Amino acid sequence: MIAALIMLAQASAPDVPTDEITVMAHRLESTSVWLSRGADGKLACGMNQSSGDTKIDAKLCTTAARCLKDGATAGDDMKSCIDKTKPGILREFAANRRAGRS
């Protein structure tokens, strides 16, 4: 999956340094996201590590909440649902870097 993410991002953002895209692709690949519900009933998002970008971390948490709402409860279903969004998140990251935005 890492190679596919890197190739996809490089094809859509040729002016962005490859190493920056590669690093983010590796971070996304190795970042796991989970949700828990507190005693107050509110959802909390957790990660095994940050992607290094707070906007991407927020998108991953939002994605996890959407996946839960759509019926993914845990384990492989949740992971699969979140992983489907990672290529789009990486493309957006590369496009933002190319446009000079963070």
ABEGO torsion letter per residue (X at the ends): XAAAAAAAAAAABAABBAAAAAAAAAAAAABBBBBBBBAAGBBBBBBABBAGBAAAAAAAAAAAAAAAAAGBABEAAAAAAAAAAAAAAAAAAAAAAAAGBX
